[in-house]
């Protein structure tokens, strides 16, 4: 898929931890096809860009989700706190990247490692895989500075129900 430029409205901004927000975008009018594991470049008002992985699987509804860690004095963080609001439009470039989900062959085990908001592309891959009929055994090792940030109950419940994936969260 070639990279393109999109302008999409922000549908919501939700704080899910002390320093993490989820920015949801409404791409229904301008669907952007991507593969789980890819990322976007978000253009700030001054032309600078920041890259963020897509945190949900590609779906027909056009909804996109970005997990963003807030940084003191960070340009994107300041924009999120001072100017960006639901209804605002984000200029996006992408998708980029070829580190995408590859279905495992047979009974191969899959091991994934992530820290903090780096869980986003793996989250998209896991939600997609757990929704399908794949048979891969998946182990995710996820760590962060504090417990309980950026992991979706959808994923962990899916693992428990299917008994083919495990999560370890050393802090």
C-alpha angles and dihedrals in degrees: 000000000000118000117254140177121254135178110209131175120243108242097186145350115207129180109223098174141006091282107012129087132184113220112199119198129199108226096163093114094043109028115202114203115214141154124245108266096037125118141213133222111229114208115220120213091262092054097257115130135217124194123226131176120237108252100197131056118262109267138177094252093071094232115150127191130198126188109211127187112216114231125196107253091003114148094226091044092053091048091050092050099039111028118004114091139157107293093032115122122236121206107221133187123199155340097242136173139059100220092109136146113288112189110243118248112245114316097343115148120238120210120193129185127196143154130204116328088352083091089078100089092039089050090056091048094047096047089051094046095045091051091055136064097260118138102205118135105231128199118188121191108195127175137175145163092265134021122255105029125131102351117120122225086218090068099043092045090049090054093050093047096048097035092212101104136052135199127210119186112185112182 
